Amino acid sequence: MPSIDPGTILPNLIFGVLVVSAGIPIVIYRRVLFKSTVRNLQGLSRGSSRAVARLSSPFWVGAVGVAAIVIGLFMIAGALVGVFQFAA
């Protein structure tokens, strides 16, 4: 396994925690986020608002939240592996 640069440990840990903490509310409030996105698009264009409402759903907003959580967990895991390699 290649060694992880010690200079990336702290940024991975900080941004990993931030991404996970941003992903959790996205998953929890996916319906509200989707409805507010469609409602805000109505102010710009009725046609685009209808297209977004028809082609997407709150499921995809939740999928983005889950993806953010997974990416954040990978970042945290990379930071922890770097810490253990640095300590050894």
Secondary structure as UniProt FT lines:
FT   HELIX           6..8
FT   HELIX           9..28
FT   HELIX           30..44
FT   HELIX           46..55
FT   HELIX           58..87
//
